[in-house]
Amino acid sequence: MTDISTGSGHGPSENTPAKLGYSPVADIPHRPRVADTDPKAARRAERQVASMFMLSMLFVVLFIVAYIAIDKSATVYVPVFGAVGAMNIALGFTMGVAIFLIGAGAIQWAKKLMPDVEVVQQRHDLVSPTEATKEAAANYERGKEESGFARFKIIRRTLIGAMVLFPIPLVVMLRDLWISPPGNPSPSELLTTTLWEDGTRVVTDATYLPIRPEDIPVGGLVSAAPADLPEVQEAEHDLNARGKAAIILVRMDPAEIVSQQGDGWDYQGILAYSKICTHVGCPIALYEQRTHHLLCPCHQSTFDLSDSGNVIFGPAARRMPQLPIGVDAEGFIVAKAPFAEPVGPSFWERG
């Protein structure tokens, strides 16, 4: 083992295996890094790590600036995804870079400045010996010495600064969970407003073909959407309309319908419900014909579609919204009114 002690106070020069109290693996030669033998290289690595932590702090500040300065209605067009909020892109980029720089700085610190030796850890019984407390304390002190946390002051200070600023974006984003400002629609209003209205024709979600009552057998389920969904998606370049308007049609014996969310909202035993779970918004299409239960695959919330879509099991706190349906003059299934309550997850403020 080469003695790499330089007494410079930088790099692992003070952390030779003998001083750290362990033996190297005998058959693996140790090759010192540049930072182990060159104090200038060690100081350069130290500055690199500190720079990453400082840049992380800068991007946290940029996150806050973007949150305040960018109009929430501003959008940019992204291929494949369509129109995306400019604020969302800016917040995601700045926060992602801030996290990356903390991780990259820690990796650079470990690769360039922490000890780079091979050691053997002997197996021992799972039961801790009586000296375990003293041994753990000694290991802690050795780890602190190896990491250089106490010795590299600039790294320590910039890391602490980066970690102190890092939670700020999370606190700033909590503002969006507060009550909507005056004049802006509340989450309840946004989630109640969908493409469904009186006379909107119901079509299959995959082929956008209109549906007749005789197309759905007893016990059958069809994923459906409003007929004007393709045009709206093409015009708006996003999936917001689809997320709110997706429904399922199920058919059961009318005698088995216990209750509905409105008088006569079915058509000959055909019921229409939102397809979006009221827990956290997962799409649902797992229907059990015998029990008329609808199961969410994400967290196992279960709804009884024969009894107003009420929750019978799981974490969902609200029933599945029902859409009143009928048929038009041509015999195709249509909506008779919009949804009467918000669709989708229920964790939003609905006041």
N, C-alpha and C positions, 0 to 999 in steps of 0.2 A: 504494500500500500504506500503510495507516494504521500509524503508529508506536504500538505498544501497550505500550511499556516503562513500567513504573511503579516499578521498583526496590524492590518490596515483598518479593521473595524467595518469593512464592507464585504458582502458575499459570505460564503460559508467558511471563510478562513478560520473562524473560531470554533467551527463545528466539526472538527475531525472526529473519526470514529472513536479514537481512544478517549477524547474528552467527553464524548456523549455517552460513554459507558456501555457500548455494545461492540460486538466483533463482526467484521465483514465476512461474507461468504468466501471461503478460502479459494475456491476454484473459479471465481469470476473476477477477472482483473478490473480494477476501477480506473476509469478514464476521466480525469478531471475536466470539467467544462472551462470555457474561457473565463467565465465569471468567477471560477474557483481560484484561478491563478493571477488574474489581471484585475487590480482594484478599479481601474477605469471602466472596464467592461461591467463590473458589478454595479458601479454608480450609474452607468448608462442604463442597465436593466432596471435599476431602482427608479430612475426618472421615467422610463417607459410605463412601468406599472402605475406610478403616481399620475401620469398623464391620462391613462385610461380611466382612473377613478375620477379625475377632474372633468374629463369629457362626459362621463356619466352624469355628473352634477349639472353640467351645461344642458344636456338633453332633457333633464327633468324641468329645468327652467323653460326650455323651448316648448315642452309639453303644456305648461301652464299658459304660456303666451298663445299657443295655438288654440287652447280651449277658450281663451278670452277673445281673441282677435278674429277668428274665422267664423263666418256666418253659418249657423246650423243648417240653413237651407241650401248652401252652396254645394254643388256636386261636380264631380269630374267623371268622364267616361272611361271605364276600364274594360278592355276587351274581355269577352266571355261573361264577366260579371255585370256589365252594363253600367248604369249610373250609380255611383257610390258617393256617399257624403265626403266632402273634402275634409271636414273636421275629423271624421273617423280615420281616414288615411293618415292625417298628420299626427293624431294622438297615438295610433297604433305604431307608426314608424318611430316617433320620438321615445315612447315608452319601451319599445322593443330594443332600440339601440342602447338605451340607458341600462337595461338589464344585461344585454350582451357585453357591454364594456366592463361591468362589474365582474362577470364571469371570466372574460378574457384576461382582465388584470390579475385575477386570482390565479389563473392557470400560468400566466407568464411569471408571476411571483414564485410559484412552486417549481417551475421548470428551471428558472435561472438563478434563484437566490436561496432556495431551501436546500438542505443537504441532499446529495445525490449518491447514496451508498446503498449496497445490498446487504440486508441483514436477515438473520434466521430467527424466527419466533418459535420457541419450543412449545409443544403441546402441554397442557396441564389439566388437572381435574376441573370439572365444571363448578365444583364447590369452591368458593373463594377462601383462601387461607386467612388466618387471623391478621396477617400483615397487609391485607388487601388495601386498607385505607391509606397506609403509608406508601404503598407501591403506586396507587393511583395518583396520589399527590406528587410523587417523584416523577411519574410519567407526564403529568400535566406541566410541571416545571421544565422538564426536558423538551416537551413539545413546544412550549412557549419560546424556549431558547432556540430550538431548531428553526421555527418559523421566522424568527427575526422580528416578531411583532413589536417587541420593546426596543430593538436596536435601530430599525429603519423608521425613523420618526416621520419622514415625509409620506411614506406608504401608509403608516398607521393613521395619520391625520386625514389624508385624502380618502382612505377607505371609510373611516368613521363619517366623514362628510357625505360621501356617496350613499352610505346606508341610512343616514339621517334624512337626506332629501328623498330617497327612493319611495317612502310611503306617501309622499305628498300627492302624486297623481291619483292614488287610490282614494284619498280623502276628497280631492277635487271632484272626482267622478261621482261621489255620493250626492252631489248637488242634483244630478239628473234623476235621482230617485225621490226627490222632494216633490211637493205639490206643484203642478204646472203654474207658471206665471199668469197673471190676469191677461185675458185676451187670447191665450193659447188654448187649443183643445186639450182636455184632460186625456189620460190614457184610456179611461172608460169610453169617452166619445170616439177616440180614434179606433178602438177595437170593436165598437158597435157599428161603425160605418163600414159597410162592405159593398160589393157589387150587387148583392141581392136586393131586389125591390119587387113590387107587385108586377107580375107578368114576365119576370126574367125566366127564360127557358133553362131547364136543367139538362146538361149534356154529360156524357162520360168524360172522365178526366184524361183518358189516354187518347181517344180518337175524336173527341168533341162532337159526337153524334147525339142527336136528341133522343130522349128515352120515353117510351110508352109504358104505362102500368103493366101491360102484359109481358114486357121484357124482363120483369123481375119476378122470379118464382117465390113462393113462400119459403122463408129461410135464407133467401139470397141477399147478398150485399153488393152494392155498386159504389165505387168511388166516383164522385161527380163534381162538377164545377159549373159556374154560370156560362152561358153561351158567349158572352162578350169578353171572356177572359183573355183569349189570344190577342185580340186587338189592343186591350188595355196593357198587357205585358209588353207588346211591341212598342207601344207609344211611350210607356214609362221606363222601359229598360231595367226593370227590377222585378222581384218576386213578392213584393209586399201584398199585392192584390190577391195572388194565389194563396199566400199564407193565411189570409183572413177569410177567403171565400170557400176554401176546400170543405166539402161535405161528404157524408156517406148516406146512401139510401138503403134501408133494410125493410123487408116485408115479413109480416107475421099475421097470424090469424087475428082479425079485428077483435074477436072475443078474448084474446089474451092480452090486449092492451089495458093495463090497469089505470093509467093516468097519462095526461099530456100537459105540456106547458101552456096550451091554449085550447079552447074548445074547437074540435074538428080540424086540428092541424095536420092530420094524416089524410091519405087518400086510399081507401079500400085496404087499409092495413099497412100502407107504405109510409114510413116515417123518415124524415130527413133531420140529421144532426150534424153539427160541426165536426170536422175530422180532427181538430186540434185539441189535445188534452188540456184540461183546465189546471193541471198541476204546473208543468214547466213548458208546455207547448209541443210535446212530441206528437207526430201524426199517428192516428190509431185506425186499424182496420181488422183487428182480431176479434171476430164476432162468433159467439157460441149460440147456435140456433136454438138448442133445447132450452136454455135458461134465459136467452135474450140479453146476455151479458156482453159488454164491450170491454176488452182488456187492453190497457196501455202497456206496450212492451218495455218501456223505459223504467218505470218504478211501480208497475203492477196495480195502478189505480184501476178500479173496476166500476163500471156504470151499468145500471139496469135500464135498457132502452124501452122496455115495456112499461116502465114507471117513471116517466118524465126525464129519463136520463140521469136519475139520482145516483150519487156515489154510494156504493155499498161496501167498498174496501179500498184501502190504500191512502196515500197522502193527499190526494186531490181534495180541495175544500169546497168545490162548487160543481154543480151538475153540468152535463154537456148541453150547450145551448141548442134548442130545437128550431128548425126553420119550417114555417107553415107552407104546405104545398097543396096543389090541385092540378087540374089539367086545363089546357087551352082549347080553343075551338077545333084544333086539328088533332086533339087527343094526346098531346105531349105533356109531360110533367113540367109544371112551372111553379115558381115561388108565388105565394099569395101576399107576402109582406116581407120586409127585412127582418133580420134577427132582432129580437126584442131585448137582448142583453149582450154584453161584451163577449167576444169569442177569445179563445186562447188562454194563456196562463193567467192565474189569479193573483200574482204577487204585486201587481201594480196598484197604485193608489186609485180608487174608483170613486172618490168623493166628488 
